[in-house]
Amino acid sequence: MAERLRCAVIGTGAIGLEHLKSLARCPQATLVAIAEKDAKRCKEAADAYRVPRSYTDYREVLDQPDIDAVTIALPNYLHAPVCIEALQARKHVLLEKPMATKLKDAIKIVETAKKMKRTVMVGQHLRFGRHTQIAKDFIDRSQIGEVYHLRAFWLRRSGIPRIGSWFTQKQFSGGGCMVDLGVHLLDTCFHLLNDFDVKTVSAQLHSKLGPKGIGNFDWGKSDIDPQKPFDVEDCGIALIKLRKGSSILLDVSWAAYHPPQGREHGIDILGTSGGLSLFPARLFRDGPNGYESIELDAPKLPHSEDRSHHFVSCVLQGKKPLVTLEESLKVQQVLDAIFVSSSTGKEVKLG
Ligand SMILES: NC(=O)c1ccc[n+]([C@@H]2O[C@H](COP(=O)([O-])OP(=O)(O)OC[C@H]3O[C@@H](n4cnc5c(N)ncnc54)[C@H](O)[C@@H]3O)[C@@H](O)[C@H]2O)c1
C-alpha cells in the first residue's frame, strides 16, 4: 500500500476551496495539482495552497499518470462527463453532489467505475457530521426501537445560491433546492434507516420567488447573468415510502416566507421506543420522571468527520467508502422520481 495518495482538485470555486483546505491538511494525501478554467481563480488557489501544478484545462490533470485521485467540484452538469473521463484515465474520484443531473449518466458512472476498478465516492458531507454519526450509532444499537418515520427539512428563507448563476438554470444544475439541499437529506435519511429500497415517491415542486428575483444568497464563484431564466424549483416537498414500511417526509426550500425562528435544517427520527432529532443529536424518550430530552455525545466516532480524509484512507486501504456508489445511484433514482412525480402529478413506483 502506498503511504500517500497523490491528489488533484478540479474546480476551485466555493466548495473546491474547501476541498483544497482539507486535502492540504490530510496526512495521507499529497496535493499535486489543480484545474480551474478561470485563470485568476486558478492562480489564486494554487498560490494559497502551494499547489505545484495548475491548469485551466482539467484534461491536463487527467493526462498525468502520477496523479492517483481527483476531487471534482464543478457545476453539476459536468459531474458525470468529467468523472467518466477521470475513471477512464484510471483516477479514483471524490465527486461533489449530486452524482449527476440525469439518472442515465449516474448509471454510466457506476458502470465505468466497475469496469476501471476505481473508487468513486459522492461527497455527501452530512453523513460524516459528528451528530449524524452519533444518531446512526444509536439507531444501529436499537436504542430507539424500530425506526418507522423520518421528517427531514432544510428551510432557507433567503438562500438561493446566486440568481443567474449555473445553480438556477436547469440545463446546468439539473434542478434547484431538491438537487442542492434535498439530496443531502435524502442520502442521510436512507443511511440512518440502513435502507435505500424505495417503493414509491410522491412530490410537488414550486418555483415562486426565484423567478421574481426574491431570495438571493451570495454563494459561489461562477459568473452570473440575471437575464438568464430561473427555471428550477425554489421549494418542494416529497413523501417517500420504503418497501419495508418506513417513510420519509422531505420539506425543502431555497427561498420562502417561513417563520423566522427554529432550526433551518434537521431530521426528526421516530422510533418505537424513542425519538431522535438532528442537528445536534438529541434523544427523546419516556423516563421515570416524564418525557426526557437528552443531548447526545460520543467519545469516539466510527468515521473521520472529514469526507476527503475518509476517501483518501479508503482508496489507500482498498476499502469501500462510507458512501457507496450503489447507494448514491439509489438517491439519484429518487431525485429523478421526485421530478417525474411533480411534473406528472402522479405517484411514481420504483422497480
Ligand atoms: N457538499 C456541499 O455542501 C456543497 C456545497 C456547495 C456546493 N456543492 C457542490 O459543489 C459543486 C461546485 O459548487 P460551487 O458552489 O463550488 O460552485 P462555484 O460556481 O463556486 O464553482 C464552480 C467552479 O468550477 C469552475 N469550472 C467550471 N467549468 C470548469 C471546467 N470545465 N474546468 C475547470 N473548472 C471549471 C468554475 O470556474 C468555478 O470556479 C456543485 O456540484 C455543488 O452542488 C457542494
The ligand as an SDF file (V2000), in Angstrom:
LIG
                    3D

 44 48  0  0  0  0  0  0  0  0999 V2000
  -21.2380   19.3860   -0.2300 N   0  0  0  0  0  0  0  0  0  0  0  0
  -21.6770   20.6160   -0.0930 C   0  0  0  0  0  0  0  0  0  0  0  0
  -22.1020   21.0150    0.9540 O   0  0  0  0  0  0  0  0  0  0  0  0
  -21.6700   21.5370   -1.2680 C   0  0  0  0  0  0  0  0  0  0  0  0
  -21.8330   22.9080   -1.0610 C   0  0  0  0  0  0  0  0  0  0  0  0
  -21.8180   23.7330   -2.1760 C   0  0  0  0  0  0  0  0  0  0  0  0
  -21.6480   23.2170   -3.4500 C   0  0  0  0  0  0  0  0  0  0  0  0
  -21.5030   21.8680   -3.6000 N   0  0  0  0  0  0  0  0  0  0  0  0
  -21.3500   21.2840   -4.9390 C   0  0  0  0  0  0  0  0  0  0  0  0
  -20.0450   21.5910   -5.4060 O   0  0  0  0  0  0  0  0  0  0  0  0
  -20.0760   21.8450   -6.8050 C   0  0  0  0  0  0  0  0  0  0  0  0
  -19.4770   23.2040   -7.0870 C   0  0  0  0  0  0  0  0  0  0  0  0
  -20.2410   24.1770   -6.4200 O   0  0  0  0  0  0  0  0  0  0  0  0
  -19.6150   25.5960   -6.0270 P   0  0  0  0  0  0  0  0  0  0  0  0
  -20.5440   26.1800   -5.0450 O   0  0  0  0  0  0  0  0  0  0  0  0
  -18.1970   25.4470   -5.6790 O   0  0  0  0  0  0  0  0  0  0  0  0
  -19.7850   26.3470   -7.4260 O   0  0  0  0  0  0  0  0  0  0  0  0
  -18.9050   27.5260   -7.9970 P   0  0  0  0  0  0  0  0  0  0  0  0
  -19.6670   28.0730   -9.1290 O   0  0  0  0  0  0  0  0  0  0  0  0
  -18.4680   28.4430   -6.8980 O   0  0  0  0  0  0  0  0  0  0  0  0
  -17.5760   26.7970   -8.5200 O   0  0  0  0  0  0  0  0  0  0  0  0
  -17.5060   26.0230   -9.6840 C   0  0  0  0  0  0  0  0  0  0  0  0
  -16.1020   26.2230  -10.2620 C   0  0  0  0  0  0  0  0  0  0  0  0
  -15.9070   25.3480  -11.3680 O   0  0  0  0  0  0  0  0  0  0  0  0
  -15.1790   26.0740  -12.3540 C   0  0  0  0  0  0  0  0  0  0  0  0
  -15.3690   25.4250  -13.6540 N   0  0  0  0  0  0  0  0  0  0  0  0
  -16.4720   25.4210  -14.4410 C   0  0  0  0  0  0  0  0  0  0  0  0
  -16.2480   24.7050  -15.5590 N   0  0  0  0  0  0  0  0  0  0  0  0
  -14.9740   24.2370  -15.4820 C   0  0  0  0  0  0  0  0  0  0  0  0
  -14.1690   23.4300  -16.3110 C   0  0  0  0  0  0  0  0  0  0  0  0
  -14.6260   22.9410  -17.4740 N   0  0  0  0  0  0  0  0  0  0  0  0
  -12.8970   23.1560  -15.9130 N   0  0  0  0  0  0  0  0  0  0  0  0
  -12.4180   23.6500  -14.7540 C   0  0  0  0  0  0  0  0  0  0  0  0
  -13.1390   24.4260  -13.9160 N   0  0  0  0  0  0  0  0  0  0  0  0
  -14.4050   24.7240  -14.2760 C   0  0  0  0  0  0  0  0  0  0  0  0
  -15.7680   27.4720  -12.2930 C   0  0  0  0  0  0  0  0  0  0  0  0
  -14.9250   28.4150  -12.9150 O   0  0  0  0  0  0  0  0  0  0  0  0
  -15.8770   27.6500  -10.7870 C   0  0  0  0  0  0  0  0  0  0  0  0
  -14.7030   28.1990  -10.2140 O   0  0  0  0  0  0  0  0  0  0  0  0
  -21.5390   21.7190   -7.2190 C   0  0  0  0  0  0  0  0  0  0  0  0
  -21.7570   20.4550   -7.7430 O   0  0  0  0  0  0  0  0  0  0  0  0
  -22.3170   21.8770   -5.9370 C   0  0  0  0  0  0  0  0  0  0  0  0
  -23.5340   21.1550   -5.9420 O   0  0  0  0  0  0  0  0  0  0  0  0
  -21.4870   21.0400   -2.5430 C   0  0  0  0  0  0  0  0  0  0  0  0
  1  2  1  0
  2  3  2  0
  2  4  1  0
  4  5  1  0
  4 44  2  0
  5  6  2  0
  6  7  1  0
  7  8  2  0
  8  9  1  0
  8 44  1  0
  9 10  1  0
  9 42  1  0
 10 11  1  0
 11 12  1  0
 11 40  1  0
 12 13  1  0
 13 14  1  0
 14 15  2  0
 14 16  1  0
 14 17  1  0
 17 18  1  0
 18 19  2  0
 18 20  1  0
 18 21  1  0
 21 22  1  0
 22 23  1  0
 23 24  1  0
 23 38  1  0
 24 25  1  0
 25 26  1  0
 25 36  1  0
 26 27  1  0
 26 35  1  0
 27 28  2  0
 28 29  1  0
 29 30  1  0
 29 35  2  0
 30 31  1  0
 30 32  2  0
 32 33  1  0
 33 34  2  0
 34 35  1  0
 36 37  1  0
 36 38  1  0
 38 39  1  0
 40 41  1  0
 40 42  1  0
 42 43  1  0
M  CHG  2   8   1  16  -1
M  END
$$$$
